[in-house]
Amino acid sequence: MDKEEMAKLIEQSAELGARKALRDIGLSDDDALSDVSELRGLLESWRAAKRTVGRTVLQAITTLVLGGLLAGSYFNFFGKQ
């Protein structure tokens, strides 16, 4: 067996393995492309939601800290009178 035949055999084996793997996870039908696109969309939505939650939590903590500082300043200046 020469290098060319070996390369062709490896390529065929890889293609068959890839097809089997896709079939095993349910992505071998005609809807596979739309399924993958939908999964990518869901993943992007999940990432966006995580970013939004993170920003909201950080904003709430910042607001609480600044509100506490403002309240402390108020009672420090006007509470003694």
RAZI-V140772 format. One record per residue. N is the residue number from 1. RES is the residue in one letter. BURIAL is # if it has 24 or more other C-alpha atoms within 12 Angstrom, else .. Layout:
N_RES_BURIAL, N_RES_BURIAL
This chain:
1_M_., 2_D_., 3_K_., 4_E_., 5_E_., 6_M_., 7_A_., 8_K_., 9_L_., 10_I_., 11_E_., 12_Q_., 13_S_., 14_A_., 15_E_., 16_L_., 17_G_., 18_A_., 19_R_., 20_K_., 21_A_., 22_L_., 23_R_., 24_D_., 25_I_., 26_G_., 27_L_., 28_S_., 29_D_., 30_D_., 31_D_., 32_A_., 33_L_., 34_S_., 35_D_., 36_V_., 37_S_., 38_E_., 39_L_., 40_R_., 41_G_., 42_L_., 43_L_., 44_E_., 45_S_., 46_W_., 47_R_., 48_A_., 49_A_., 50_K_., 51_R_., 52_T_., 53_V_., 54_G_., 55_R_., 56_T_., 57_V_., 58_L_., 59_Q_., 60_A_., 61_I_., 62_T_., 63_T_., 64_L_., 65_V_., 66_L_., 67_G_., 68_G_., 69_L_., 70_L_., 71_A_., 72_G_., 73_S_., 74_Y_., 75_F_., 76_N_., 77_F_., 78_F_., 79_G_., 80_K_., 81_Q_.
